[in-house]
Amino acid sequence: MKGNIKFFLKVLLLSVICAGNTFTILAQQAGNVIITGTVLDENNEPLIGASVLAVGTKTGTITDFDGKFTLEVPKGSNIQFSYIGYNTQVLSSDRKTMSVKLVPDTQMLSDVVVIGYGTQRKSDLTGSVTNVSSEDFNTGLVSSPEQLINGKISGVQIMSNSGSPTAGSTIRVRGGASLNASNDPLIVLDGVPLEQGGISGNDGNFLSLINPNDIESMTILKDASSTAIYGSRASNGVIIITTKKGTSDKLKVTFSTTNSIQTRTRMADMLSYDEFVNVVKTQGTAAQQALLGSERTDWNGYIYHNAFGTDNNLSLSGKVLPNLPVRVSVGYYNQDGLLKTDNANRVTGSLSLSPSFFDDHLKFNINAKASMNKNQFANTSAIWGASTMNPTIPVYSGNDAFGGYTEGLASDGKPVTGGVLNPLGLLEQRDAHSKVIRFIGNFDVDYRMHFLPELKLHATLGYDYAQGEGSDYVNPEAAQYYTTGGYYYPYGPQKNENRLLTIYANYNKMVESLNSSFDATVGYDYQYWKSVNPASASMNAAGEIQTSYKATDERHVLLSYYGRLNYSFGSKYMLTATVRRDATSRFAKEQRWGTFPSVALGWRISEEEFMKNQNVLSTLKLRASYGVTGQQDGIGNYNYLPVYTLSQDGAQAIMGDEYIYTYRPESYVSDLKWETTTSWNYGFDFGFLEDRITGSFDYYTRQTKDLIATVPAAAGSTFDKTITTNVGNVDSQGIEFSLNATPIKTKDFSWDISFNMTWQKMKVKNLSIVEGGEVTNTPVGPSIDGYQFQTLTEGYEPYMFYVYKQLYDEKTGKPIEGAYADLNKDGVINSDDLYRYHSPAPDYIMGLSTSLNWKNWNLGMSFRANIGNYVYNGMAMNTGAMETMSYNAAQLNNLSASYLETGFQTRQHLSDYYVENASFLKMDNLTLGYNFGKIFNTCNLNVSAMVQNVFCITKYSGVDPEVPNGMDNTFYPRPRTFSLNIGLNF
C-alpha cells in the first residue's frame, strides 16, 4: 500500500513538472523563433508561474522560480502575458529577449466578495452584503476579530461586554430576530460554520481564540437573500471571515509589534471623601459617626492599575514552489486588565497552503489555525467593594487575621454577615485561571472539469476542536469564604468538537448568444457538534465537597441540501434565487425539516443606454429581495424529549429511614419547531464622479413567527414554572445608509471619509400560548434584590423598562421619595401603575471614519454614536439611599453622589428617576502613522501611534452609557489605551 502511494506521488509530481512545458514541446516547428525573457511584478520582483502564450495558438509555457521563460513561437506572433490578479499584456515577438512588467488589476481584486459557498462581484450582488478588508479594519490593540469592524457597517452593532481583556462582545446584525433563542449571527471561518457559545475557561470570549492579525476580510450578510443559503442559522445575519493566504511570488516576511498602556476613564460617581464625612457627621447616627476612621483611602487606586499590553505577530508568505503559495504565522498577545490580577494571554499559529495543478484546474486549500489561551480572572466583586467601602479606614488591619486585610467584624471577631469585603483582599486572595486550546482546520478541494471548464466541483472537510479547563481558589484565611474554610473549584476539561463536510457543484457560464450569464450551485452539508463536560465539585481548601455538578454530554447534527442560481442578462438585470432544506436533531422527527427559500432582483440602471451620455452618476443599482430564514440555536439540544434529572446528594427524598434518589421530570414540548423569520429588503447602490462618492440605502422588514420563548407554564401542566415553546411573533423594521467619499485626491494628499447610519425598531406582536389570550407583562432582564426592571409586552418594543413615574417637588425640582403617578386613576399606587418607559435599544446607530494621507504621513479617526438608548443606573439606585450606608452595625458604606440630589432614605427600585438617556458620541480610535519606506536596503518600516476610547460625550451620569442589557451595576470600566505600533516588511 505504501509503495503504491509513493508511486502515485512520484507520478503526480512528474505530471506537475511536465505540465508547464507541454505546450512548448508541441510548438517545436521549423521556421519558428525562440523568445526568452522575464516577467516581473509591480515591485520588479519575478512572478513565478505567470502564463506566456502565443496569441491564437496553443503554444505556451509558464515562468520559472526566477520569473524567466523560454518559448518557441511562429514568426510575427503576439505574445500574451497573464497572471491571476494582474492585468493581461499582449506584446509583439519582434524581440528575442523580453522583460515584461505586469500591473495589478486592483479593480478585479477589490470587486470580488466572498459570499456563502462561493464568491461574487460586488456589481452583481442583489442582496444586502458589506465587505470590510484588512485595509479598513480598526487599528490598535485588538483582542478579538469582531472589534476589527466595530462602527464600520450600517446595521451591525458590536459592544464589548466589559473592560476586561477576558470579556467577549455582543454582536447584533439588524438587532437580532428572536427573544429567548440566540440573537448572535452565524460566524463562518474559511468555510467552516462555527458553533455559538463558549467553553469552560473562556465562556464569553470564544472568538478571541482567533488571531485578528490573520484575517484578510470580513463579509457581513444581512438580508434574507444573501443569508438564506445558510438556512436555519441565518435569521440573525452571517459574518464570513476569510483569513490571509500566501499569494505573492517572492517570500516575504512581515513582523509587527503593538505595545500599549491602558488607563482608567470614568468611575462610579460616589461621594468624595469630604462629602462622605460631612454626610455621616450631619445625618448619621451616633453609632455611624463612631465608625468614622482617620485614614484617607482611595479604594479605586488600590484595585486598579495602569495595564500593559503587547501584541506581536510574525508571518512568512509567498511561493515555495511555482504552484504552491504558503503563509505561516505566529502570534503572541498578552494584556493585563485595569483590575489587578486580570490578564489574558494568547499564543497562536496558522498555516495556509494553496497548491494548484494542471493549469489551475485542480486547486487545494489547506488551512490550520491553533491557539492556546491562558486567562487569569479577577474577582469583579472588588469593583462594588471599592465604590462602597468606607474611605476613612485603612486597607490593612495591622494584624494577620484574614490575610492582614481590614474587614468588617462582628462581636465574635468573625466577618460580619452581609458585610462589604475588602476589595483588595478579594483580588489578591483569589487565584482563578484557565487554559483553553483550540484548533480550527479545513481542507478544500476545487476541481474545474477539463472537458467542461465551466463546471467546478468543491469539497470541504472542516474540524473545530476546543478544550477548556481551569480552577478557582480562594484562600481559607479570606473573609469571603471564612465560614467554609476557603473555596476550591477545579473544572474541565470540557471538550467541544465541530465536524463539517461540504460538497457542492458550481456551474458558471457566459452565453454570448443570449447575452446572459448563469452561475448555479447545488450542495450538501453535514455538520456534527459534540460537547462533553466531566462531573465536578466545589470544595473548601481542605478538599471537603460543598456542591456537586453532574457531567454533561451535548450533541446535535444538522443535515442540509441547498441550491442557488445567479442569473444576469446584459450585466444589467440580475436574479438570485436560493433554497435550503435543513434537518436538525434538536426537534422531533415530524418537525425536523425546514425549508428556507429566497429570491432577489437587481437592476443596474447605470448600464442602460440612456445613462451613457452623462458623467455624474457612475453607478446606480436597484435591489429587492424576499426570503425566509430559520432559528434553532440557544434552545438546548433535547427540549423536545422527556428528560428526567437524577437528584444529587442532599436533595434525596426520605422514605422512612432511607434517603431515596429521585428523578425529576423537566418541562418539554414534543412538537417544538423552527422559529422562522420572513424578510423583505429594498435598496439601491449609487456612485458619483467615477465612484469618488459611493453609498447604499436599504429598507427592511422582518417578521418572526413561531417564536421560541420561555414563558410561564400553565398550572399543573409541568413541574417547572416556565416552559420553552413556540409562541407569538416579533416584527422589526429598519433603514440603513452608508456613504463613502474621497473629497480630495492629489499626488501627495488624499482624504477619505466613510459614514454609516442605522434606524431600527422591534415590536412584540404576540406572546400568548393561546392566540388571542390575555396580554401580559413578562418581567425579564437583570435583577437587583429580586426586582426586575424590564418587560416583554405585546404591542411594544422588547425589554422596555417597566417602572413607576416619579413625582417631583414643584419648588425644589427634587424627586419626592415614594411618590409616584397614579396612572390608572384608581386612587391607589400599586403594580397597576407601572408603565413602559423607553428601551435599552438605540433608535439610531452611526459610525464615522476618516483618513488623511499626506506623502508618507497618515492620520485616521473613527467615531460611533448611539441616539435614543436608555440605561437603568443600578449603581446609583443601589447606593443612593441613606439606608445603604449601613447594612450592619460594624461598617459604613459610601453613597452614590445622587444622594445629594434626592435625599432618599430608602432605595426606590422601580423609580423612572434612574432610567437615564444614554445617547452618546464616542471617538473610538485616533491614529497617526508614518511610512519610512525602505531602510538599510532590507525592509520597509511603518510606525504609528494610537489612542483608543479617546473620549465619550454623553448626558448619562454612570460609568459608561454602553452596557449589556441596559443595566449599569458595578460595570467594569472600559480603558483608554495608548499604543505604539512598529511594522517591518522584508
Disulfide bonds with the S-S distance in Angstrom:
none
